[in-house]
Amino acid sequence: MEVADRKMLERIERFNLMAMSVDFNQLPIGLYHGKMGLCIYYYELAGLTSERKYRVIANKLFDDIVRRVTDKIDIEPSGGLTGICMAVNFLIDSGYMKGNPNYLLKNYDDKIIQSLLYNRLLDFNPKIEMIRHVLGSLSYLTIRLKHAGLSKNEQAIMQGVIIEILNKIESLAIDKFTEPTSFSVTTYFAPCYLQLLKHIYQLNFYKLSLTKRLDIMFNLELIHCK
């Protein structure tokens, strides 16, 4: 075994010892900082090592997450419903779980769509953090739109929600390219926003308007830089 491989295995084992010392019951269920993130880690580790014990841990974590998802859960990606749905979608696509996401995620997709449309998340001068949460939920809808099996009506609803919320974000008086003191892909608005636009562009349903919007955006930014 090469030195680099041995060091990596040692790091994985140290992390496992640390993770196993944590009381899972005290962790939140979310993707970024909770059980859902660990769940994905242990499924990946089970696939990497072929160790059954890791899949057992992952299954237990997932079962507990499902039990704890209620109608009151927030939709935000880091600790709420959007992140959990993203994770389930990933686990199915990666072959760690079996099932049809169009069936398994239907009720959750409806809740995310209803929250985006009717909870007025972007009204009354929202903070940039809330806008990033909304961007994450829109990105999740673009992931769902890539799956075969959605009905034309479901596709039209998701596309309409993305366009409506994107237009609302565009109408907000925010600086999309202000650089924070510390960079993070998940908390810095610009990469989240541009990644969303890329996903929408690839889906082709809003391509012409998006191209014009990007031209205007970057022309204005170039003028500002001069």
N, C-alpha and C positions, 0 to 999 in steps of 0.2 A: 504493500500500500504506500502510495506517495505521501510525502510529508504534508502537503496541502490538504489531501483527502483526510488524513488522520486528524489534522487540526480542526477541520470542519466537523467531523464526527464528534470530537471532544466538545466543541462549542454547542452542538446540538444536544449532547447529553447534559451539559451544564444547564442549558436552557430548560430542558425537560425536568431536571431536578428542581429548578426554581419554580416552574409552572405547576408541578405536581404538589409543591408545598403550599400552594394557594388554595384557600377554601373557595371552590367554584360556586358555592351557594351565595357567596357575598359579591360575586361579580355581576355587573349589568349584562344584559343580553346582547348588546350592540356589536356591530362589525368592527369598528375601529379600536375600541378599548374594552371589549368584553368577550363574552362566550362565543359569539359567532366568529370572531377572528381566530380564537383558539380552535374552534371546531374545524375551520378550513385548514389550519396548521396541522392538526392531527390526522385529517384525511390525507393531506399531502404527504405527511411523514409515513403513514401506513403504506401508501403507494410506493414511496421511495425505498422503504426498508423491508416491506412485506411482513412486518410485525403485526400480528393480529391484535395485540393489546392496544395499539394506537387507534385502530378502527373502533374498538370497543369504547374507548374514551370519547372519540368523535361522535359515535352514535348516541352515547349518553348525554353529551352536551347538546346535540341537536334536539333530542327528545325533550330536554328541559326547556330549551328555547321555545319550541313549539307550544309547550304548555303555558309559557309565560306571555305569549303574544295575545293581547286583548284588544278590544275595540278602542281603548283609550290611548293606545300607543301612538307616539308622535311619528310623523313620516320621515323626519330628517335622516340623512344617510349614515352619519357616524354612529348614532346610538339607537336609531329607530327603525321603522318598517322598511324604508327604502333600502337601507344597508342589508337587512336580513333577506329581502327579496333578491337583491343582487347576488348575495352569497348562495342562496338556493339555486338560482339560475346558473351560477358558475359550477356548483357541485354537480348538477345534472349534466351540463355541457362537458364536464371533465370526466364523467363516467363514475363518479364516486357515489352518486345516488341515481336511482331509476325513477322515471315518471315523466309525465308530460307537463312542462311548465305552463302551457296555456290553460291547463285544467287546474293544476295545483296552486297557481298564483292568481287565478281569476279574481277572487274576492279581495285579495290584497291590492291588486292592480286597481280595482274599482275604488278602494279607499284612498289610494294615493291620488288618483285622478280627481275624486271629489274634494279632497283637501286642497289640491292645487287650484281648483276652480271656485270653490265656495267658501273657503276659510279666509279669503282676502289676505293671504300671506304677504303680499307686496304692497298693500295699501298703507297709508299714513306714514310715509317716509321710513321705510324699513331699514334696519341696520344691515351692513354688508354681510354679516354672518348669516342672517336669514336668507339673503339673496343667494349665498353659496349653497345653502341647504336646498333651495329650490332648483338651482342648477344641477345638483346631484340627482334630484328626483326626475328632472327632465332627461338627464343622461340615462337613467334607468329605463325610461320609456323608449328611448332610442334602441337600447339593447333588446327590449321586448319586441320591438318592431322588426328586428332582424330574424325572429323565429318564424318558421313556417307554421301554418295551421291557424293563425289568427283570422277571424272572419273579416270581410271587407268593412263591416260596421265597426268592429273593434279597432281596425287600423285607422279608419277615418277619425274616430274619437281621439285616439292617442295623438295622431298628427295634428288635429285641431287644437288640442290642449297645448302641445309643444309650441305651435305658432302663436296662440293667444298669449301664453306666458312669456315667450321670447319677446314679443312686441311690447309687453308691459315692462320687461326689464330694460329694453331699449329706451323706453320713455322716461326712465328714472334718471335723475341728475346725479350720476356717479362717474368717477374717473376710473375707467376700466383698466388702465395700465399704470396706476400708481404702484410703485414698488415698496413693499413693507421692509422693515429692518431685518427680518429673517424670512427666508424663502421656504415655502412648503407647498407642494402640489395640491394638497387637500384643503389648504386654508387661504391660498393666494388666489384672488378672484380671476386674474387674467388667464392662467392655464386651465382653470375649470371652465371658464367661458369659451375659450378657443377650442378646447377639447369637445365641448358640447356642439359647437358650430361644425366641427369636423364630422362628428357622428351624423348630424342632421344632413349635411352636404352629401355624405355617402349614401343616404337613404333615398335621395333624388326627389323627394316630394316637395321640396322648398328651395330647389337649387338656384333658380334664376334670381329670386328675391334675395337669397342669401349672398349670392355673388355680388349683387349691387350693394348690399349692406356692407360687405367686407371691403369693397373698393372705397366706399365713402369713409369707413372707419379708419383705414390705413392712410388714406390721403389726408384726412384731418390730423392724424397723428404725425405724419411727416411734416405738415405745415407747422404744427406745434413745436416739433423738434428744431425746426429752422429758427 
